[in-house]
Amino acid sequence: MSWERIWMIVSALLLIAAAVLLWRNNLSAVFVSAALGACAWFLSYRAQLRAKTAVDEESNEETSAEEPYED
């Protein structure tokens, strides 16, 4: 399981917890839970960008190795 998927699951669980806490009228806990859920979503997005960057760097290294260096 990738980090992106793990952070997305954590984000969804925290936002569900925030909804339940809102229903129970515990507003301070709603804020904390929703803020942590948003942070987990941003970490998911960061993991996605890091994976994409790694793939792009690998493809750039492969193409530069195939092309001869010309001066």
N, C-alpha and C positions, 0 to 999 in steps of 0.2 A: 504494500500500500504506500502510495507516495505521500510526501509531506503536504502537498497541495490538498489532497483528499482528506487527510487527517484534520488539517486546520479548517476545512469547510464543514466537516462533521461537528467539530467543536463549536464553530460559529453558529451552526443551526441549533445545536443543543442549548447554547447560552441564550439565543434569542427566543427559543421556546420557553426556557425558564423565566425570561423577562416577561413574556406574555402571561404566564401563570402567576408570577408575582404581582403584575399589574392587576390581574383579576382579583387577587387577594388584598389589593390596596396597600402594598408595601413599596412605596415609591422610591425610597432610598436604595433598596435592593434591586429594584427595576433598573435604576440608573447604572449601578455597578455592573449588573449582569449584561445589560445592553452595551455598555462601553467595552466590556471584555469581549463580547460577541463581535463588535465592530473591529477590535484589534485582531481577533482571530481571523476575520475575513481579510484584513489587510495582509496578514502573514501568509494566508493562502495565495493571495495575488502576488506577493513577493516570491513565493516558492515557484509559482507558475512562470514569472519573468526570469528567474534564475535558471530554470530548466530550459527555457527558450533561448536564453543567452548562451548556455553551454552548447546547445545543438548548433547554433549559428557559428560559434567559435570553432567547433569541430569541422563544420562544412567549409569554413574559410581556410583552415589549416590543410584540408584535403585538396582544395582547389589550388592553393599556393604551392603545394608540393608537386602537383601535376604540371604546373606551368614553369618553364625554364626562366631563369633570371636573365633579363636582358639589360645591358648597360647603355 
